[in-house]
Amino acid sequence: MHEGKSLITDALGEKAQDSSRVVLVTGSTGSGKSLMIGRLITELTLMTVPKKAAAQRLAQQMACERGEAPGLSIGFQFKNRQAKSQHTQILITTEGTALRLLDSLAASLRYLVIDEVHEQTANTELLLALAKYQLLPRHPRLRLVLISSTSNVEDLHRYFQRHLPVRVKLPSLKHTIHTEYLEDSNGYVLFDELSPGAGGPGMEDSEVESICVQASKYFLRGDGDILIFLPGKKEITLVQRRVKEKDRLVVLHGTSAQRDMKEFGTVRGDWEVPRIILATNIAESSITFPNLKYVIDSGYVKRSYQEYGAEKLTMERISQAEAVQRQGRAGRTQSGTCFRNYTKEEFLGFRKYPESSVARTRIDSLVLMEKAYSLESPKYLSQIPHRRVQEAAAYLRGIGAFRCFSGLSHKGRYLFRCGVGTDLGHFLWTSRTASHLLALLSVSLISAYRECLTHLSEDSYLKKPINCQNLKELISGKFLAEALGLKTLPEPCTSSCEASTSADFSIYVHVLLESIRHSASLPWCRANNLDQGLLLEAASTLRSLGASHAVKSAGCFCSLNQDLTAAFPAHTAVQVPGTCSYTVPNNAHFLKPLLAHDSSSLGYLFVFDSTTLVHVWNR
C-alpha cells in the first residue's frame, strides 16, 4: 500500500503537473484506488462514482478514515440528498450531478476525479469530452484523474494524448482469491426445493439450483459472508424465497441499495453466522464488504437497449472484465473464493469488455447536454454513429428544446436542469403550461401507478399483502419535488387505508389524494408557491377519476383509463393494448413491436397530440 501511495503522490505532485495534467490510475480490484484519493488530496476535488449507493458509501469510508462524519472535509451530493459544508475538500457525487455542478465549481477545482471510468455511461462519455475540449484548456490548474480496474487504458491514453497522460499502476492485492468454475462444483442443500419453471423467463432452473447449492456449501463453513451476483430484482426474489435463514439475508439492488448499505457501516467480526448478500451489478464496484469471503457469480447482467426508439431491459452474459470485477469483491480484507456459475470454456467466450452504454441506449440526454455545454461535434471515447446523433437532435428540435439557430431554448434549459430524462421532462414542461400544480398531481399519480405495477407483480408473486408501509414508501417521490421546483411533497397519509390482501390500484390513488388533502395546509402551499384552492380542486378532479382505474393483476396487464382526458384536455391518454395491431401515431411506428407485451411485461405510453410521443415505460 505504501508503494501505491508513493506512485500516486508522484503523479499528482507539482513536478508532474508541468508534464501531464491527466493521470490514469489502474490496478486490480480492491487495491484501494478510490480510497487512496481521500488519503492524498487536500485541495478542492470533485469526484464522480456511477452509482449513488456506492458514492455515498465511499464518502462514508473516506470520512471514517479521517475520523469524522460525512459532510465536513469529505462530502457527497445527489439530486435530493447531500452532506457537505464550506470546509468540504472532496465532494463525491454521480456523473449526472457533477455535470450540473461543473458550471459553478470548475474555476475553483483542483482535481476532477472520475472513478469506475470503465463503465462508460453516457454521462461518463460527456464528462471525458467536456474535460478534453473545455475544462483542461480553460483551467490551467485543473488535473484530471481517471480511475479504473478493468478499462482498456490504451483507448484512454490515445483520447487524451494531447495532454500527455501519465499512467499509475497500483500493486496487486496481497490476499489470494481462489477461482472455481461450474465443472468444479458440489455441495449440500440449505435451500427449499425449487419447483419446475419457478424461475420464469430468464435464468434456467438448473442455474438457480447450482447457485443455491454452492451458497449452501459456503454457508455451512461459517467463516465469512457470501455475495451472490444475480442479474435483476426478479432473480433476487426467486433466490430470496428459498433461503431458510431469512435473518441472515441482505438484498442490494437499485431501489434498495442506499437504504441497505447501512448494513455495512462497521466491521462486525463477532458474528458466528455469515450473511448472504443478494445483489445486482450495483455491488461490482466502490463497495467493500468487511467480512466477505465468498463470491458467487451468476454470469448474467441486465442492460438497457434501444429498440424501435424505446429502451428495453435485456438479460445477457457479462464480459470478462466484469467477471474479474465481481471476483475482486472477495479478497479485499482476507483471502477468498469466487465461484463462477459457468464453465471456463464459456468464460473464454465472453467478450473482453462490456459494450459502452451509448452504443445501446438512447442518447437524447447526451445531445441535450452537449448543446448545454456548447460542445461542437465532439469526438467521444466510444464511437457513436453520426446517424444516431442526428436522430436525437431531430427529436429534441421537434419538442422545442433547441433554438432556431444555436443553443438551447428556454424549454431545453429546463430539460437540462430537470435531470429526469427528455421524455418525462417534456411531459412535466407541457403540464406546467396548463397548471404547475396539476403537473405535481398528474406526475405523482403516474409515479404511483408505475410503482403500483411493480408492487403488484412482486407481491402477487410472493403472495404477500400490500400494506400501509408499502404505500408510505411508494408515494415518497422526492425527485418530483425538485423537478417541479418544489421544496417538499406532501407527507403520505395512510390513516384511512387499512392493509389489504387484494391488490387494488384504487387504494393507491386514494392514499395519494388523501395525502394531498391532509397535507395541503396554507403554510405548506405558501412555502411551495402553490394556490391552496387550486390544489384542492385539482385533487378533487383526480379523486373522481381514481375509481375508474382498473388493475387486472391475474393477466399482469394494467392500463390507464381513457377518461383521464377529461382531467387533462391538453393531453391524450392512449391505452396500451396487448396486441401490436393497435394504431399509433405515424411517426411512432417504431413502438408497434413494443406494444406486443408478454405475460411478464407491463407498460403505458402518453401522447400529447397525434404526432408527439411523450413517455414510454416498459418493465
Secondary structure, 3 states (H helix, E strand, C coil): CHHHHHHHHHHHCHHHHCCCCEEEEECCCCCCHHHHHHHHCCCCEEEECCCHHHHHHHHHHHHHHCCCCCCCCEEEECCCCEECCCCCCEEEECHHHHHHHHHHHHHHCCEEEECCHHHCCHHHHHHHHHHHHHHHHHCCCCEEEEEECCCCHHHHHHHCHHHCCEEEECCCCCCCEEEECHHHCCCCCCCCCCCCCCCCCCCCHHHHHHHHHHHHHHHHHCCCEEEEECCCHHHHHHHHHHCCCHHHEEEECCCCHHHHHHHHCCCCCCCCCCCEEEECHHHCCCCCCCCEEEEEECCEEEEEEEECCEEEEEEEECCHHHHHHHHCCCCCCCCEEEEECCCHHHHHHCCCCCCCHHHCCCCHHHHHHHHHCCCCCCCCCCCCCHHHHHHHHHHHHHCCCECCCCCECHHHHHHHHHCCCHHHHHHHHHHHHHCHHHHHHHHHHHHHHHHHHHHHHHHHHHCCCECHHHHHHHCCCHHHHHHCCCCCCCCCCCCCCCCECCCCHHHHHHHHHHHHHHHCCHHHHHHCCCCHHHHHHHHHHHHHHHCCCEEEHHHCEEECCHHHHHCCCCCEEECCCCCCCCCCCHHHHHHHHHHCCCCCCCEEEEECCCCCEEEEEEC
